[in-house]
Amino acid sequence: MPTVHLLDYVAGNVRSLVNAINKVGYEVEWIRSPEEVSNAETLILPGVGHFGHCLSQLSSSGFLEPIREHIRSGKPFMGICVGLQALFSGSEEDPSVPGLGLIPLSLRKFDDKDKSVPHIGWNSAKTRINENSADTSFHGLNPGSKYYYVHSFAVPYEAGVLEEQGWSVATAHYGGEEFVGAIARGNVFATQFHPEKSGQAGLRTIHAFLTGQRTENKDIPTSTAVTKDGLTRRVIACLDVRTNDEGDLVVTKGDQYDVRENDGASSGGKVRNLGKPVDMAKKYYEQGADEVTFLNITSFRNCPLRDLPMLEILRRTSETVFVPLTIGGGIRDTIDTDGTQVSASQIAKMYFQSGADKISIGSDAVIAAEEYYQRGKTLSGKTAIEQISRAYGNQAVVVSVDPKRIYVSGPQETSHHTIKTAFPDSKGQDTCWYQCTIKGGRELRDLDVRQLVQAVEAMGAGEILLNCIDKDGSNSGFDLELIQDVKSAIKIPVIASSGAGNPSHFADVFAGTTTDAALGAGMFHRGEFTVADVKDYLVENDFLVRKPETGDVFV
């Protein structure tokens, strides 16, 4: 197999990129020193996370000039995400750190007045007509396809500016802003989106770059493509994973977090076994899931450093599932069994290297939020959220929230933030607040959900996975009041979770709230509905979603 060189500067999840390159027929060799760059014929610079952190790493390790020389030599070069951003002069994310300076423009943060930031999800990459270039399309990009983006900073598109420098440009829209999604000129190709996480559409772009193809739009399959521009509604499949009574890792699902069968036994029945994690993740990917989330629901009792089976699940899943993978459970500062202190960022690095794209933090985020308020809303710099977001960017950190509805006679009865609900309790009380819990809902804390999400946003979390204990396993639909209350309190994206029982519930939450994504579990695991059923229903009701392309379209 032909060889591609990847530059290794500890850039988060690169395993999926390696798997994608292998999938399209190429081997990967790593470049780990500046001297090795000259040995590369084709060089790929993957980037995950914070612009300043990544560019500082490259600079301190002596990589910047060898990268510039590789590009000047005319050898093929591909940049991904921060790898694209590195080609520019700089970024508002860290104005003190310069980029490679190949393009004299800078990145700006998205305006968050009317939309969530980071920009997370599936969006377009539509080629702009370049009068200075004969190319009308480049490297397999299809105007009808959707690609996976996860970033807070982007290059604003200004008509003609990049084209006058000879660049072919593909753009996307987020809110009212048009930004650069991909660029190409001569030997250089770079994408703001992650092709290795963009399903078959992304694999096609990698294959086209590595083979030097400039595919025309008319040659690209469009039977399942979505042609409307803009960010799609994300449908996420969630797999709760734990060991069953026989010691095997299985996908399970609880009713208000009780995962044992109700067989009348006083101690509960066996752990529900709904399938094998790797097989089910692949099935949901093929059905069109936009992301797959693994929640290791027993990790708080174990040291994640010894959680080798979960790491193996991530490794195996990332070989066949080319959409984002989130892992939650046990990501915190801890002490190994031999007494060694291990930081949350070290544990996160282990999961990233095994194939995870995002880390989900649960109970520890609640404790961190309590301490944040005890310090008078000041950051410690030491929390797991701060550690991981500082190194990998806030888009890599998801906080999983498990609130429980508490009814009161009126706002005066509690110091916590309340809402007036359309669903009174048996006493007729129509005021409630949402109390945070930890340890899988078993322990209540004196913290409301609004306090929690605002605290973790300040710490650097990039997304909220919003569960609801009252709705879990009910199949009665999402708690729209909770979701919209949380959305109104923060700027970062929110994933609605708990309660989905049929496709109409996804339409309800997208129509009734401004949530950024919605998650399903039991309805998928039990085979009652597929991810494709949900997306077909959403399309019928005029919601913009990604429909997966099928077959090895890059061949």
C-alpha positions in Angstrom: 0.0 0.0 0.0 1.2 3.6 -0.7 2.3 5.6 2.3 1.1 8.9 3.8 2.9 10.8 6.5 1.1 12.3 9.5 2.8 14.8 11.7 2.5 13.8 15.4 2.3 16.7 17.8 -0.2 15.2 20.3 -3.3 16.5 18.5 -6.2 14.7 20.2 -8.0 12.0 18.3 -5.9 11.0 15.3 -6.8 7.3 15.4 -9.9 7.9 13.3 -7.8 9.7 10.7 -5.4 6.8 10.5 -8.4 4.4 10.1 -9.9 6.6 7.4 -6.6 6.7 5.5 -6.3 2.9 5.8 -9.9 2.6 4.6 -9.1 4.3 1.3 -6.1 2.1 0.7 -3.0 3.9 2.2 -0.6 3.2 5.0 0.4 5.8 7.6 3.9 6.6 8.8 4.4 9.1 11.7 6.7 12.1 11.6 7.9 12.8 15.1 10.8 15.1 14.5 11.4 18.2 12.3 14.2 16.3 10.5 11.7 13.6 9.3 9.5 16.1 7.4 11.8 16.1 4.4 11.2 12.4 4.1 7.5 12.8 3.4 6.1 12.9 -0.1 2.5 13.5 1.1 2.1 15.2 4.5 -1.1 15.6 6.5 -1.4 18.0 9.4 -4.3 17.0 11.6 -5.5 19.5 14.1 -7.8 19.2 17.1 -8.5 21.9 19.6 -7.0 25.3 20.5 -5.1 27.3 17.9 -2.6 28.7 20.3 -1.8 25.4 21.9 -1.4 23.6 18.6 0.8 26.3 16.9 2.9 26.7 20.1 3.5 22.9 20.1 4.6 23.0 16.4 6.8 26.1 17.0 8.5 24.8 20.2 9.1 21.5 18.5 10.7 23.1 15.4 8.1 22.0 12.9 7.0 25.3 11.4 9.8 25.9 8.9 10.0 22.3 7.7 6.2 22.4 7.0 6.7 25.7 5.1 9.5 24.1 3.1 7.4 21.0 2.3 4.7 23.2 0.9 7.1 25.4 -1.1 8.6 22.2 -2.6 5.3 21.4 -4.3 4.7 18.1 -2.4 1.1 17.3 -1.5 0.0 18.8 1.8 -3.3 18.5 3.6 -4.5 20.4 6.7 -7.5 19.4 8.8 -9.4 21.7 11.1 -6.6 23.5 13.0 -4.4 22.2 10.2 -6.3 24.5 7.9 -6.3 27.4 10.4 -2.5 27.0 10.8 -2.0 28.1 7.1 -3.3 31.6 8.0 -1.6 34.5 9.8 -3.3 34.1 13.1 -6.5 33.7 15.1 -8.5 35.6 17.6 -8.4 32.4 19.7 -4.8 33.4 20.7 -3.6 36.6 19.0 -0.1 36.3 20.5 0.6 33.1 18.6 1.2 33.4 14.8 0.3 30.9 12.2 2.3 29.7 9.2 1.4 32.9 7.4 0.9 31.2 4.0 -2.4 33.2 3.7 -2.4 36.8 5.1 -5.8 36.5 6.8 -6.9 35.8 10.3 -9.6 33.7 12.0 -12.5 35.3 14.0 -14.8 33.8 16.6 -18.4 33.2 15.5 -20.9 35.7 16.7 -23.0 34.0 19.4 -25.8 36.5 19.6 -28.2 34.3 17.6 -26.6 30.9 17.6 -24.6 28.4 19.7 -20.9 28.5 19.7 -18.9 26.2 19.1 -20.4 25.4 15.7 -20.9 21.7 16.0 -22.5 19.4 13.4 -23.0 18.7 9.8 -22.8 21.6 7.3 -22.1 22.2 3.7 -18.9 22.8 1.7 -20.1 24.4 -1.5 -17.5 25.4 -4.0 -17.3 29.0 -5.1 -16.7 29.8 -8.7 -13.1 31.0 -9.1 -12.4 33.0 -12.3 -8.7 32.6 -11.7 -8.9 28.8 -11.7 -10.1 26.3 -14.2 -11.4 24.1 -11.4 -15.2 24.1 -10.6 -14.8 21.5 -8.0 -11.9 20.0 -6.0 -10.9 16.9 -4.2 -14.3 15.2 -4.3 -16.3 17.9 -2.6 -20.0 17.7 -3.4 -22.3 20.7 -3.0 -25.1 18.3 -1.9 -23.1 16.5 0.8 -22.7 17.4 4.4 -19.5 17.4 6.4 -18.8 17.4 10.1 -17.5 20.6 11.7 -16.6 21.3 15.3 -15.0 24.8 15.9 -15.5 28.2 17.4 -13.2 30.2 15.1 -13.4 30.4 11.3 -12.1 32.4 8.4 -14.8 34.8 7.3 -15.4 34.5 3.5 -15.0 37.7 1.5 -15.8 37.3 -2.1 -12.7 37.3 -4.4 -10.0 37.8 -1.7 -8.8 34.2 -1.6 -9.6 33.6 -5.3 -7.3 36.5 -6.3 -4.5 34.6 -4.6 -5.3 31.5 -6.8 -7.3 29.5 -4.2 -10.3 27.4 -4.9 -12.7 27.9 -2.0 -15.7 26.0 -0.6 -17.9 27.7 2.0 -20.6 27.1 4.5 -23.1 29.3 6.3 -23.7 29.3 10.0 -26.4 31.7 11.1 -25.8 34.8 9.0 -22.1 34.2 8.7 -20.4 32.6 5.6 -17.0 31.1 6.4 -14.3 29.1 4.6 -15.0 25.3 4.8 -12.1 24.2 2.5 -9.4 25.6 0.3 -7.2 24.2 -2.4 -4.3 25.6 -4.5 -1.7 23.6 -6.3 -0.3 21.0 -3.9 -2.3 22.3 -0.9 -5.7 21.1 0.2 -7.2 22.0 3.6 -10.6 21.5 5.3 -12.1 23.2 8.3 -14.4 20.2 8.6 -13.1 16.7 9.7 -13.3 14.4 6.6 -12.4 11.4 8.8 -15.6 12.1 10.7 -17.8 12.9 7.7 -18.9 9.4 6.7 -18.6 8.4 3.0 -18.5 12.1 1.9 -15.4 12.6 4.0 -13.7 9.4 2.9 -14.2 10.5 -0.7 -12.3 13.8 -0.1 -9.4 12.0 1.5 -9.2 9.5 -1.3 -9.5 12.2 -3.9 -6.6 14.2 -2.3 -4.3 11.2 -1.9 -4.9 10.1 -5.6 -4.7 13.7 -6.9 -8.3 13.6 -8.3 -10.1 16.8 -9.0 -13.6 15.3 -9.2 -16.3 17.2 -11.1 -19.6 17.6 -9.3 -21.4 15.6 -12.1 -19.3 12.6 -11.3 -20.3 12.4 -7.6 -23.4 10.3 -6.5 -26.2 12.6 -5.4 -29.1 10.2 -4.9 -29.0 10.6 -1.1 -27.5 14.0 -0.9 -29.1 17.0 0.8 -28.8 20.1 -1.4 -30.0 22.8 1.1 -27.2 24.8 2.6 -26.7 25.2 6.4 -26.3 23.3 9.6 -28.4 20.1 9.9 -30.4 18.8 12.9 -28.2 16.2 14.6 -29.7 12.8 15.6 -27.4 11.0 18.1 -27.4 7.4 19.1 -26.5 6.8 22.8 -25.2 3.5 24.2 -25.1 3.0 27.9 -22.3 0.4 28.4 -21.6 -1.6 31.6 -20.6 -5.1 32.6 -23.4 -7.6 33.1 -23.6 -10.3 35.8 -21.4 -12.5 33.6 -18.6 -9.8 33.3 -19.3 -9.0 29.7 -19.5 -5.4 28.4 -23.0 -4.9 27.1 -25.3 -2.1 25.9 -28.1 -1.7 28.4 -30.9 0.8 29.1 -32.7 1.7 32.3 -36.0 3.1 33.5 -35.0 6.2 35.6 -31.5 4.7 35.5 -32.4 1.3 36.8 -30.9 -1.1 34.3 -32.0 -4.4 35.8 -35.0 -6.4 34.6 -38.0 -6.2 36.9 -38.7 -9.8 37.6 -40.2 -9.4 41.0 -37.0 -10.3 42.8 -36.3 -8.1 45.8 -32.7 -7.4 44.6 -33.8 -6.9 41.0 -33.3 -9.1 37.9 -30.4 -9.4 35.6 -28.8 -6.4 33.8 -30.6 -5.8 30.6 -28.5 -7.0 27.7 -29.5 -5.2 24.5 -26.5 -6.1 22.4 -22.7 -5.7 21.8 -21.4 -2.1 21.8 -19.2 -2.3 18.7 -21.9 -4.0 16.6 -24.6 -1.7 17.6 -22.5 1.4 17.0 -21.7 0.2 13.5 -25.5 -0.4 12.9 -26.4 3.1 13.9 -23.7 4.6 11.8 -25.0 2.8 8.8 -28.5 3.9 9.6 -27.3 7.5 9.5 -26.5 8.5 13.1 -24.7 11.8 13.1 -22.8 10.9 16.3 -22.4 7.9 18.6 -22.1 8.3 22.4 -20.8 5.7 24.7 -21.6 6.3 28.4 -19.7 3.9 30.6 -22.2 3.9 33.5 -20.1 2.0 36.0 -16.8 3.8 35.6 -17.3 6.0 38.7 -16.6 2.8 40.7 -13.4 1.9 38.8 -10.1 3.4 37.8 -10.4 4.2 34.0 -6.7 3.4 33.6 -7.6 -0.2 34.1 -10.7 0.0 31.8 -9.0 -1.7 28.9 -12.2 -3.3 27.5 -13.8 0.2 27.0 -10.6 1.4 25.3 -10.8 -1.6 23.0 -14.4 -0.8 22.2 -13.4 2.7 21.1 -10.5 1.3 19.0 -12.7 -1.2 17.2 -15.6 1.1 16.7 -13.4 3.8 15.2 -12.2 1.3 12.5 -15.7 1.2 10.9 -17.6 4.2 12.3 -16.6 7.5 10.6 -18.7 9.9 12.6 -17.9 11.5 16.0 -17.5 9.3 19.0 -18.1 10.6 22.6 -17.0 8.7 25.7 -18.2 9.4 29.2 -17.5 7.8 32.6 -14.6 8.2 35.0 -12.8 11.1 33.3 -11.4 12.9 36.4 -8.2 13.3 38.4 -7.5 10.0 40.0 -5.0 7.8 41.7 -3.9 4.6 39.9 -3.8 1.3 41.8 -0.1 1.7 42.3 -0.5 5.1 44.0 0.4 7.2 40.9 -1.4 10.5 40.6 -3.1 10.7 37.2 -4.7 13.9 35.8 -8.0 14.2 34.0 -6.2 15.4 30.8 -4.0 12.3 30.9 -7.1 10.0 31.0 -8.7 12.1 28.3 -5.6 11.7 26.1 -5.9 7.9 26.6 -9.4 8.0 25.3 -8.6 10.3 22.4 -5.8 8.0 21.3 -8.2 5.1 21.4 -10.7 6.8 19.0 -12.8 9.2 21.1 -13.5 12.7 19.7 -15.2 14.2 22.7 -15.1 13.5 26.4 -18.2 13.6 28.6 -17.9 14.5 32.2 -20.8 13.9 34.6 -20.7 13.8 38.4 -17.4 15.5 38.7 -18.7 18.5 36.8 -21.4 19.0 39.5 -18.7 18.9 42.3 -16.6 21.4 40.3 -19.6 23.7 39.9 -20.3 23.7 43.6 -16.7 24.6 44.3 -16.8 27.3 41.6 -19.7 29.0 43.4 -18.0 28.6 46.8 -15.0 30.5 45.4 -17.3 33.3 44.4 -17.6 32.3 40.7 -13.8 32.2 40.1 -12.0 29.5 38.1 -9.4 27.2 39.7 -7.7 26.2 36.5 -7.5 22.7 37.8 -10.8 21.1 37.1 -11.1 18.3 34.5 -13.1 20.6 32.3 -10.5 23.3 32.3 -7.6 20.9 31.8 -9.1 19.2 28.8 -10.5 22.3 27.1 -7.2 24.1 27.6 -5.3 21.4 25.7 -7.9 20.2 23.2 -10.4 23.1 22.9 -13.8 23.4 24.5 -15.4 21.5 21.6 -13.8 18.4 23.1 -15.6 18.6 26.4 -19.2 17.6 26.9 -20.9 17.9 30.3 -23.6 15.3 31.0 -26.3 16.7 33.2 -28.8 14.6 35.2 -31.5 16.9 36.7 -34.6 15.9 38.6 -37.8 18.0 38.7 -38.8 19.3 42.1 -42.2 20.9 42.6 -42.7 23.8 45.0 -45.7 25.9 45.9 -44.1 29.0 44.5 -40.7 30.7 43.7 -40.5 32.0 47.3 -40.2 28.4 48.6 -36.7 27.9 47.2 -33.6 29.9 46.5 -33.1 28.1 43.2 -34.2 29.1 39.7 -37.7 28.0 39.0 -40.0 27.8 36.0 -43.8 27.9 35.8 -44.8 24.6 34.2 -47.7 23.6 32.1 -47.7 20.2 33.9 -48.6 20.6 37.5 -48.1 17.8 40.0 -50.8 15.9 41.8 -51.1 18.7 44.4 -51.7 21.2 41.6 -48.4 22.9 42.1 -47.3 24.6 38.8 -43.8 25.8 39.9 -40.7 23.6 39.8 -37.0 23.7 39.7 -34.5 21.1 38.4 -32.2 19.7 41.0 -28.8 18.3 39.9 -27.8 14.8 40.8 -24.6 12.7 40.8 -23.7 9.0 40.7 -26.3 8.0 38.1 -29.1 10.0 39.8 -28.7 8.3 43.2 -27.5 11.4 45.1 -29.2 14.8 45.1 -27.2 18.0 45.3 -28.1 21.5 46.4 -27.5 22.9 42.9 -30.0 23.7 40.2 -29.5 22.9 36.5 -29.1 26.6 35.5 -26.3 27.1 38.0 -24.6 24.0 36.8 -24.6 24.7 33.0 -23.5 28.3 33.5 -20.6 27.2 35.7 -19.4 24.6 33.3 -19.7 27.0 30.4 -17.4 29.4 32.3 -14.9 26.6 32.9 -14.7 25.8 29.2 -17.2 23.1 28.4 -18.3 23.1 24.8 -21.6 21.2 24.9 -24.2 20.1 27.3 -25.8 16.6 27.2 -29.1 17.3 28.9 -30.7 14.3 30.4 -33.8 14.2 32.6 -34.4 11.6 35.3 -38.1 12.1 35.3 -38.3 11.3 31.5 -35.7 8.5 31.3 -37.2 5.4 29.9 -40.7 6.9 29.7 -41.0 7.0 25.9 -43.2 10.0 26.4 -41.1 12.6 24.7 -38.4 15.1 25.8 -38.9 17.6 28.6 -39.2 20.7 26.4 -39.6 23.1 29.3 -36.3 21.9 30.8 -34.5 22.0 27.4 -35.6 25.5 26.5 -34.8 26.9 30.0 -31.2 25.6 29.7 -30.9 26.8 26.2 -31.9 30.3 27.3 -29.2 30.3 30.0 -26.1 29.5 27.9 -24.4 30.0 24.5 -22.9 26.6 24.0 -24.8 23.8 22.2 -27.3 21.5 23.9 -28.1 17.9 23.2 -31.6 17.0 24.3 -31.8 13.5 25.9 -34.2 11.3 27.8 -37.8 10.4 26.8 -37.6 9.8 23.1 -40.0 7.0 22.1 -40.8 7.6 18.5 -39.7 9.8 15.6 -42.4 12.5 16.3 -40.6 13.3 19.6 -37.5 14.4 17.6 -39.7 16.7 15.5 -41.4 18.0 18.7 -38.1 19.0 20.3 -36.6 20.6 17.2 -39.9 22.6 16.6 -40.5 23.4 20.3 -37.0 24.4 21.4 -33.8 25.8 20.0 -31.9 22.6 20.9 -28.9 21.8 18.7 -29.2 18.0 18.7 -31.4 15.2 20.1 -30.4 11.8 21.3 -32.2 8.4 21.3 -31.4 5.2 23.0 -34.0 2.6 24.0 -36.2 3.1 21.0 -33.2 2.3 18.8 -31.8 -0.6 20.9 -35.2 -2.4 21.1 -35.6 -2.2 17.3 -38.9 -0.2 17.6 -37.5 2.5 15.3 -34.3 3.1 13.4 -32.2 6.2 13.1 -33.3 6.3 9.4 -36.9 6.2 10.5 -36.3 9.3 12.6 -34.5 11.2 9.8 -37.2 10.2 7.2 -39.9 11.6 9.5 -37.9 14.8 10.0 -37.5 15.3 6.3 -41.2 14.8 5.8 -41.7 17.6 8.3 -39.3 20.0 6.6 -36.4 19.7 9.0 -32.9 19.8 7.4 -31.0 16.6 8.2 -28.1 14.7 6.8 -28.9 11.5 4.8 -25.9 9.2 4.6 -24.3 8.3 1.4 -24.0 4.5 0.9 -21.4 2.3 -0.7 -17.7 3.0 -1.1 -18.2 6.1 -3.2 -14.5 7.0 -3.1 -13.6 3.9 -5.3 
